[in-house]
Amino acid sequence: MRSSNDKFLLGGLGCGMALACLAVGYFAYVVQNLRVSPPPDPTVDSASLTESTPTPFPITPPTETILPSILPTLKATMIPSPIPTYGITAPPSGKIVFACYIKQIDQICLMNADGTNRVQLTDFQATAFYPSISPDGNTIYFSSRQSGGFEIYSMDVNGGNLMRLTDGIGSLYAPELSPNGEWIVFANHGNGLWLMHPDGSNPRPLTDRDDIDPTWSPDGSTIAQKLPQLRVAPGYYRLAGTSMATPHAAGVAALVRASHPGFTPDEVENVLRFAVDPIGGPRYIGTGRINALKAVQIAAAPPTTALYAVKAEDGTVTFKGTAKGQGFTGYRLSRAQLENPASEGDWTEIHRGSQAVEEGVL
């Protein structure tokens, strides 16, 4: 009995060894036949590539020592900026100087003409703006009230050699060096355009009108400037734009808050929209001209209405906004195809709702 068991065990072991050998052989065969050859080296058509060498911007130290008040040298601060692409064309060369709003103060910044390498050059505690760069690209001139009144300053394009060129001759803006480098033209608020040498010497008036924003012609023979034509009285002008609209709107908002301290900011904003006098024009400019007397005489806050976003997807247009207020009964959405809809008939109703909505789908 034992002998037959031993024979059976030896037979099983033999079969197991044979199966193992077959498995190893099959594995070797599969691996050998499935081996992946390395891909060929990529080829590049040299004719399709062009090499672009950017034109370096010349930065050379000034050759003349300027003697007016010398201020501490500022350390330029790099500011992250996006890098635009220009396809197959070469990017523009040169530098752009501009006023940048940093921590609620206008400062002077510089960047390459293609928008790269943006650098903050000033770190004043007061406004610095109206910058211009000299024709040779070495010096920046600008206006600042760092010392109290608005004076003219100069500095190198790297922010060094900062100097104040003027002292107490008025409120000065928009300096620009002439193409030949001999004169700086600038605006003296209320006293016309002035000229002075690049070192600040010999400042003298050029015009006796309230000219602003001067700039030299390329050959230096002519100075172009903005001339306010709407002078209504000495020192008083009729001007337009957001710089004039903002203080007026802010002033009326303050009057409304004083008259109605319980109004929310949204309600005050809507008072400014409703308390207007209609005006016409070639294009749509809003609800009208603000009327301060109407604004303070409003007894109750008007409805709050605002359209925040319009989204079109799969043939469906979704409007998001706010429609609410005291005594709210409903709202409607309308559209107009005219640039300046003048009457109720120019509008077509597209939706009507009876439930108040706050920053949601209308």
Secondary structure, 3 states (H helix, E strand, C coil): CHHHHHHHHHHHHHHHHHHHHHHHHHHHHHHHHHCCCCCCCCCCCHHHCCCCCCCCCCCCCCCCCCCCCECCCCCCEECCCCCCCCCCCCCCCCEEEEEEEECCEEEEEEEECCCCCCEECCCCCCCEEEEEECCCCCEEEEEECCCCCCEEEEEECCCCCCEECCCCCCCEEEEEECCCCCCEEEEECCCCEEEECCCCCCCEECCCCCCEEEEECCCCCCEEEECCCCEEECCEECCCCHHHHHHHHHHHHHHHHHHCCCCCHHHHHHHHHHCEECCCCCCCCCCCEECHHHHHHCCCCCCEEEEEEEEEECCEEEEEEEEECCCCCCEEEEECCCCCCCCHHHCEEEEEECCCEEEEEC
